[in-house]
Amino acid sequence: MAVEAPMSCDCFVSLPPGSCDDHVIFGKNSDRPRDEVQEVVYFPASSHPLGSTLECTYIQIPQVECTHAVILSRPAWLWGAEMGANDQGVCIGNEAVWTREPVAAGEALLGMDLVRLGLERGDSAWGALSVITGLLEQHGQGGQCREDPAPFSYHNTFLLVDRNEAWVLETAGRLWVAQKVTEGVKNISNQLTIGAEVSAEHPELRSVAQAQGWWDGQGEFNFSQAFSPENPPARMELAKQRYKGGTELLQQHDGSVTAEVMMSILRDKPSGICMDSGGFRTTGSMVSILPRDSSQRCIHFFTATPDPSRSVFKPFVFSDSHTPVPTVVSPQFGPDDPVRKQPRFQSQVDRRHDLYRAHQTALHNMETKPEEGLVIYEILRDLEAQCLCDISAILTGEIPGSELGDLFFDCVDTELKFYQ
């Protein structure tokens, strides 16, 4: 029997003293079906009428009075996000995981919906975690996790980060456990990693484990031992190698992690962190710099295109005004969208945005005309390097705030012109 193709993601964080500077550095690769388009979308802070409802990917939930501004990297077919940040200095990424708790039948909140909800409603990593766990307990998690009629659902783990700390949140159905990280480096992949070092948990977590015979109620409670499946999917077994490789890469740079280092880790193919295997690949990537000094701005980088080893990280900074970037936003299909129709996913639509199309053509040219492609690639990497050099000026306030809202637009526009 053929080994099941891996479908996994990797999230990383470095907190001082793991970081070179007094910064928290966040990074994530989103590994998804290889033809899935990931867009980068910005939503401003908003107020909502009392009693209003919110339409997530599959279900409606009550809306809150106020939501934070967010920047999201998301599969274009759904409401939620694989990863993103808000204007409060919070970053979140999620991973698929399978546990002894069965995946619930029917539609509920996707893990990716919970990422966006945590960012829109949380003013800190802990605040976002509280949002996610509250919604998880109330509405549950579940539903089709890819744009395909073949059933595919999973539980989720999350890495939540702010300027001061990080939290690993692992779930099993409506149950959850969390571990606080205050210093050094940490990564997660598609497996349960929280053992006995539990910082917070669902009030019924241990009683359920004991009732199911997964824990005797006497010895030390170890979440990953109690809730990891006896016969895990092949992708979870393969994720162990990725988790180990990611940990080794982080530890090699422990004490010297920068945004550039995080980007190099996300681009690492030998470890499998940068995935391009069969029907799956890294379809989007994100790196964030969160200065401990709250007077300094946070900087977020997104590729908006697949394969970070052949993509450009483009900076985004929350500002008082933002220039819209429609070239990284996918077309909308309204009620005719196959996601909206019942039964879902019975047809396919072209969700490619302008930058995705241009990048796709450039990659094809690299393969057919490698010398020309290499020149374009080197120019774009020089552009990225220049952006990284300019970041210090942003962090120290040397670049006026009025220019920051154009930063992401300018970088995307420049990349498109190079492709042309």
Secondary structure, DSSP 8 states (H G I E B T S, - for coil): ---------EEEEEETTSBSSSEEEEEEEEEEETT--EEEEEE--EE--TT-EEE-SS-EEE--SEE--EEEEEETTSSS-SEEEETTS-EEEEEEE--SS---SS--B-HHHHHHHHHHH-SSHHHHHHHHHHHHHHH-B-S--SSSSS----EEEEEEE-SS-EEEEEEETTEEEEEEE-SEEEEE-SS----S--SEE-TTHHHHHHHTTSS-SSS---HHHHHS-SS--HHHHHHHHHHHHHHHHHHHTTT-B-HHHHHHHHT-STTSSS-EETTEEEEEEEEEEEESSTTS--EEEE--SS-GGGS--EEE---SS----GGGS----GGGSTTTSSSS-SS------HHHHHHHHHHHHHHHSHHHHHHHHHHHHHHHHHHHHHHHHHHTT-S-HHHHTTHHHHHHHHHHHHH-
